[in-house]
Amino acid sequence: MTIEDIKEYCMQKNGTTLEFPFDETTMVYKVGGKIFAVSDLIAFPAFVITKLEPEHIIELKEQYDSATKPSHFNPKYWLCMELKADIPSDIIKQAIDSSYNIVYNSLTKAVKKEIEAN
């Protein structure tokens, strides 16, 4: 996967916005105003950070060398995965899906209703 693949995959999710709150290269994907994925336009190696259940993080870190703790995010709930490394694209997509669902499910009914209306 590439950074462009990550962007395309994240942006197809209902209610997703892309913001640059930290700097001009760090892409932050949000749903309902809450972060579900982070990547960077110029970082090498390219990566995506996703929010996951702690058990899933442990499992992925045990299976893949390029699944590591992220900088600036709580490693209990967030995982950094290098792109074009040993992690298959479908696993990265599943992590993005899980992250989106975790964040979406934490939103209030009113925010969910607003997202669904658009």
C-alpha positions in Angstrom: 0.0 0.0 0.0 1.0 3.6 -0.5 0.1 6.8 1.3 -2.3 7.5 -1.6 -4.0 4.1 -1.1 -4.4 4.9 2.6 -5.9 8.3 1.7 -8.3 6.8 -0.8 -9.4 4.0 1.5 -10.0 6.2 4.5 -11.8 8.9 2.6 -14.4 6.4 1.2 -15.6 5.8 4.8 -18.8 7.6 5.7 -18.3 11.0 7.3 -14.5 11.0 7.1 -12.7 14.3 7.0 -9.0 14.9 6.3 -7.2 17.5 8.4 -3.7 18.7 8.9 -3.8 19.9 12.6 -0.2 19.2 13.5 1.8 20.3 10.4 1.5 20.5 6.6 2.5 16.8 6.1 0.7 14.8 8.8 -2.7 13.6 7.5 -5.3 13.1 10.2 -8.4 11.2 9.3 -11.4 11.9 11.5 -15.0 10.8 11.8 -17.3 12.9 14.0 -14.3 15.1 14.9 -12.4 12.2 16.4 -9.2 10.7 14.9 -9.3 7.1 13.5 -6.1 7.1 11.4 -2.9 9.1 10.9 -0.3 9.0 8.1 2.3 11.4 6.8 3.0 12.6 3.2 6.8 12.5 3.5 7.7 10.1 6.2 10.1 7.2 5.3 9.2 4.5 5.8 5.6 5.4 5.1 3.1 4.4 7.8 -0.4 4.5 9.1 -1.4 4.7 12.7 -4.8 3.2 13.8 -6.8 2.8 17.0 -7.4 -0.8 17.9 -8.4 -3.0 20.8 -5.4 -3.8 23.0 -5.6 -7.5 22.3 -5.5 -6.9 18.5 -2.4 -4.6 18.9 -0.6 -7.4 20.8 -1.5 -9.9 18.2 -0.3 -7.8 15.3 2.9 -6.8 17.0 3.7 -10.5 17.6 3.0 -11.4 14.0 4.7 -8.4 12.2 8.0 -6.8 12.8 6.8 -3.5 11.2 3.8 -3.2 13.6 5.2 -1.0 16.3 4.2 1.5 19.0 3.5 4.9 17.6 5.1 8.2 18.6 2.9 10.6 20.4 -0.1 8.2 20.8 -0.9 5.8 23.6 0.6 2.5 22.6 -2.1 0.6 24.5 -4.7 1.8 22.0 -2.8 2.9 18.9 -0.6 0.9 16.5 1.8 2.1 13.8 2.1 -0.1 10.7 4.8 0.5 8.1 3.5 0.3 4.5 5.3 -1.8 2.0 6.8 -3.9 4.8 5.8 -7.3 6.1 2.1 -6.5 6.8 -0.3 -7.5 3.9 -2.6 -4.8 2.5 -5.7 -6.6 3.6 -4.5 -6.6 7.3 -3.8 -2.8 7.1 -7.3 -2.3 5.6 -8.8 -4.4 8.4 -7.0 -2.3 11.0 -8.3 0.9 9.4 -11.8 -0.6 9.4 -11.5 -1.6 13.0 -10.2 1.8 14.0 -13.0 3.6 12.1 -15.6 1.4 13.8 -14.2 1.8 17.3 -14.2 5.6 16.9 -17.6 5.7 15.1 -19.2 3.6 17.8 -17.9 5.9 20.5 -19.8 8.9 19.0 -23.0 10.2 20.4 -26.3 9.3 18.7 -26.7 12.9 17.5 -23.3 12.9 15.8 -24.0 9.5 14.2 -27.3 10.7 13.0 -25.7 13.8 11.4 -23.1 11.6 9.7 -25.7 9.2 8.4 -27.8 12.1 7.0 -25.0 13.3 4.8 
